[in-house]
């Protein structure tokens, strides 16, 4: 028995996968939430800082070494912003001199987990 298509589907939709059509049903609140999230990681150097954190980077100087081209000022700014979004945690180690380390929060690790396919895509599509 043949299945009938809902009247709103056109024959053009036949070439698309189910996941391609799922986006049509996302409401405006979800779009705004998605936009805010994308702007956090889409800000220059933010994704690089998060990726460095996930790769085990801890101290400021280590971030500088792992992210070529970022200035001290911009790295400091991005770390503060990511901390404000609860993606990076700043830890003060009471030693002499005081040592400050940064690590990803559970929320930051969760974000990088969903961004991992983008990392893989970028490697496959680098020109």
N, C-alpha and C positions, 0 to 999 in steps of 0.2 A: 504494500500500500504506500503510495507516494505521500510525502508530507507536504502540507501546504505552507506557503510563506505568508507571514503577516503582511497585510496590505501596504505597510509603510516601507517595506524592504524593496529595493529596486534590483534589477538584474546586475547592476554595477556592484552591488554588495556581494555578489557571489564570489568575486575574485579576492575579497578581503577575508582575513581570518577573523575568528570571533573576537580576539583581543583588539583588533583594529576598530571594531564597532562599539566596544565597551566605553570608549571615551565620550561618545555622544550623550551618555546619560549622567555625566558628572555634573553636579549642581554648582552654582556660583560660589557658595561657601567653600566647597572643596577646592575649587580653582584658586581662590584667594589664599587658602592655606598652603596649597602647593606652590604658589608664586612666592610666598614668604620663605618657604623652605629652600627653594631653588636660589633665591637671592642670597641666602646665607652662604651656601657653598659656592655660588657663582661669583662671589666677590673675589677680585684678584688676590691670589695667594691663599685664600681660605682653605680650599680643597688640598693644596699642597701641605699646609700646616697640619690638617687632619690626617692626611696620609702619612706624614712623618711621625705623628703621634702614634698611629697604629703600627708603624714599623719599629717602635720601641724607643723613639727619641724622647729624651726626658729634660735635659737642661737647655737653656736658651742658646748657648754656644753650639750645642748639637743640632738644634733646629737650623741655625745659620749654616752649618756645614752641610746639612742634608738638603737644604733648599737654596741652590745657587741663584744669586741675583736678587734676593730679598734684602732690603735694608734693615738695620736694627730698628729704626722707627716703625716701619711697616710691620715687621714681625711682632714687635711689642703690641702694636695696635690690633693685629689680627688675633693674637693670643687673648687679649682682653675681651674682644668681641665674642670669640668662641667660648670663652669662659662665661660671658654674660648670657649666652644662649644655652649654657649648661652642656656644652659639647666637650670642653676641655676643663680639667680641674687643675688649679694652681695649688701646689703643696709647698709650704714653707718648712724646711728641715732645720731645726734649731741646733745648728753647729756653729763653730767659729771658724771662718765667717759663715753667716747664714747662707744656706743653699736653697735655691728655689727650683723646683722641678714642675713639670707639666705632664699630665697624662690624660688620655681620653676617658670620658665618663662612660657609663653604660649607654647613655643616650647617644653620645658621639660614636661609640663602637657600633651601635645599631644603625646609625646613619651611614657609616662607612660600609657596613654589611650590604645595605641596599645599593650603594654606589659601586660596589665591586664589579658588577657587570659592565659599568661604564669604563672602569680601568681596563678590563679585558678588551672591550670594544676599541678603546683608544690604541692599544697595542696592535690589534689586528688591522686597524685602519690608518696607522701613521704613514704619512707620505714622505 
